[in-house]
């Protein structure tokens, strides 16, 4: 009984976490859209617009707070999901689909947090991003190219904020939503295949010898 229940519990837990992941992704996307109505992706305007959202827009601070919590929660739950899936591993196509999409989703969630570090245009975010750029520039062959793409030139300015905003709000956000759907679909398919396998096994055992 234990050999049957243990994988089942982990599999069901993975599915529940996948639902949580999709919910957090949708919450982050919806609140991000609401914030984009008032956010100004420029070097000086980013800081002022976020302050205006928190101070002047009704419930703006709440929307921003929910957006931050959903983003950080997405990273945490995605990491937990990877551990749960690893412990309950079942090597079949549906499992591999959920496994690969889960890993990619975790990386995208981390990238979403990384691209958001400069979007508030605070001193902490600015200098942290400056340090990160130095690390990126040390990557062989492509480091300097990546720096140019992210900054839009040499210095951190309005173009840099616009580039990070585009990556954060369009490329990575859409990618996270698609991966979250694929991840949940893979786990649901795995459960369906698992139930079908158990039913076939029970049918064979019930056959007279």
ZICOR-V470680 format. One record per helix or strand. SS is the DSSP state (a for helix, b for strand). FROM is the first residue (numbers start at 1). LEN is the number of residues. If there is no record, write none. Layout:
SS FROM LEN
SS FROM LEN
//
This chain:
a 2 35
a 45 11
a 60 28
a 93 23
a 123 15
a 143 9
a 158 49
//
